[in-house]
Amino acid sequence: MCYFRHLKGLFEKTGLLITKENRKAVDRVIHDIIGVKYKNCSATWRVVKEQLAEDEEQFINTLRHALVH
Protein backbone atom coordinates (compact mmCIF):
# COMPACT_ATOMS: atom_id res chain seq x y z
CA MET A 1 0.00 0.00 0.00
CA CYS A 2 3.05 2.24 0.07
CA TYR A 3 2.32 3.11 -3.56
CA PHE A 4 -1.30 4.23 -2.96
CA ARG A 5 -0.26 7.86 -2.56
CA HIS A 6 0.91 7.78 -6.18
CA LEU A 7 -2.44 6.42 -7.36
CA LYS A 8 -4.77 9.07 -5.94
CA GLY A 9 -5.61 10.38 -9.42
CA LEU A 10 -6.10 6.87 -10.74
CA PHE A 11 -8.48 6.01 -7.91
CA GLU A 12 -10.42 9.19 -8.66
CA LYS A 13 -10.71 8.15 -12.33
CA THR A 14 -12.12 4.80 -11.28
CA GLY A 15 -14.55 6.50 -8.90
CA LEU A 16 -13.02 4.55 -6.03
CA LEU A 17 -12.81 6.14 -2.62
CA ILE A 18 -10.01 4.55 -0.62
CA THR A 19 -10.89 4.20 3.04
CA LYS A 20 -9.26 2.57 6.02
CA GLU A 21 -11.83 -0.21 5.66
CA ASN A 22 -11.28 -1.04 1.96
CA ARG A 23 -7.60 -0.21 1.55
CA LYS A 24 -6.29 -3.73 2.18
CA ALA A 25 -8.88 -5.34 -0.12
CA VAL A 26 -8.02 -2.92 -2.95
CA ASP A 27 -4.33 -3.61 -2.40
CA ARG A 28 -4.94 -7.35 -2.72
CA VAL A 29 -6.94 -6.83 -5.93
CA ILE A 30 -4.12 -4.79 -7.45
CA HIS A 31 -1.59 -7.48 -6.54
CA ASP A 32 -3.84 -10.11 -8.15
CA ILE A 33 -4.28 -8.04 -11.31
CA ILE A 34 -0.57 -7.57 -11.86
CA GLY A 35 0.53 -10.97 -10.62
CA VAL A 36 2.87 -9.84 -7.85
CA LYS A 37 2.95 -11.65 -4.51
CA TYR A 38 0.94 -9.79 -1.87
CA LYS A 39 2.85 -7.38 0.34
CA ASN A 40 5.73 -6.88 -2.10
CA CYS A 41 5.22 -3.13 -2.30
CA SER A 42 8.20 -2.04 -4.38
CA ALA A 43 7.69 -4.75 -7.01
CA THR A 44 3.99 -3.92 -7.15
CA TRP A 45 4.62 -0.23 -7.70
CA ARG A 46 7.20 -0.99 -10.40
CA VAL A 47 4.73 -3.18 -12.35
CA VAL A 48 1.82 -0.78 -11.82
CA LYS A 49 3.92 2.10 -13.22
CA GLU A 50 4.82 -0.01 -16.25
CA GLN A 51 1.22 -0.99 -16.89
CA LEU A 52 -0.02 2.58 -16.47
CA ALA A 53 2.61 3.84 -18.91
CA GLU A 54 1.67 1.13 -21.39
CA ASP A 55 -2.13 1.53 -21.20
CA GLU A 56 -3.61 3.46 -18.32
CA GLU A 57 -7.20 3.09 -19.55
CA GLN A 58 -6.86 -0.70 -19.71
CA PHE A 59 -5.47 -0.81 -16.17
CA ILE A 60 -8.36 1.34 -14.93
CA ASN A 61 -10.91 -0.87 -16.66
CA THR A 62 -9.32 -4.02 -15.29
CA LEU A 63 -9.28 -2.57 -11.78
CA ARG A 64 -12.93 -1.47 -12.02
CA HIS A 65 -13.95 -4.90 -13.27
CA ALA A 66 -12.01 -6.74 -10.57
CA LEU A 67 -13.49 -4.59 -7.81
CA VAL A 68 -17.05 -5.11 -9.02
CA HIS A 69 -16.77 -8.90 -9.26
C-alpha positions as CSV (number, residue, x, y, z in Angstrom):
1,M,0.0,0.0,0.0
2,C,3.1,2.2,0.1
3,Y,2.3,3.1,-3.6
4,F,-1.3,4.2,-3.0
5,R,-0.3,7.9,-2.6
6,H,0.9,7.8,-6.2
7,L,-2.4,6.4,-7.4
8,K,-4.8,9.1,-5.9
9,G,-5.6,10.4,-9.4
10,L,-6.1,6.9,-10.7
11,F,-8.5,6.0,-7.9
12,E,-10.4,9.2,-8.7
13,K,-10.7,8.2,-12.3
14,T,-12.1,4.8,-11.3
15,G,-14.5,6.5,-8.9
16,L,-13.0,4.5,-6.0
17,L,-12.8,6.1,-2.6
18,I,-10.0,4.6,-0.6
19,T,-10.9,4.2,3.0
20,K,-9.3,2.6,6.0
21,E,-11.8,-0.2,5.7
22,N,-11.3,-1.0,2.0
23,R,-7.6,-0.2,1.6
24,K,-6.3,-3.7,2.2
25,A,-8.9,-5.3,-0.1
26,V,-8.0,-2.9,-3.0
27,D,-4.3,-3.6,-2.4
28,R,-4.9,-7.4,-2.7
29,V,-6.9,-6.8,-5.9
30,I,-4.1,-4.8,-7.5
31,H,-1.6,-7.5,-6.5
32,D,-3.8,-10.1,-8.1
33,I,-4.3,-8.0,-11.3
34,I,-0.6,-7.6,-11.9
35,G,0.5,-11.0,-10.6
36,V,2.9,-9.8,-7.8
37,K,3.0,-11.6,-4.5
38,Y,0.9,-9.8,-1.9
39,K,2.8,-7.4,0.3
40,N,5.7,-6.9,-2.1
41,C,5.2,-3.1,-2.3
42,S,8.2,-2.0,-4.4
43,A,7.7,-4.7,-7.0
44,T,4.0,-3.9,-7.1
45,W,4.6,-0.2,-7.7
46,R,7.2,-1.0,-10.4
47,V,4.7,-3.2,-12.3
48,V,1.8,-0.8,-11.8
49,K,3.9,2.1,-13.2
50,E,4.8,0.0,-16.2
51,Q,1.2,-1.0,-16.9
52,L,0.0,2.6,-16.5
53,A,2.6,3.8,-18.9
54,E,1.7,1.1,-21.4
55,D,-2.1,1.5,-21.2
56,E,-3.6,3.5,-18.3
57,E,-7.2,3.1,-19.5
58,Q,-6.9,-0.7,-19.7
59,F,-5.5,-0.8,-16.2
60,I,-8.4,1.3,-14.9
61,N,-10.9,-0.9,-16.7
62,T,-9.3,-4.0,-15.3
63,L,-9.3,-2.6,-11.8
64,R,-12.9,-1.5,-12.0
65,H,-14.0,-4.9,-13.3
66,A,-12.0,-6.7,-10.6
67,L,-13.5,-4.6,-7.8
68,V,-17.0,-5.1,-9.0
69,H,-16.8,-8.9,-9.3
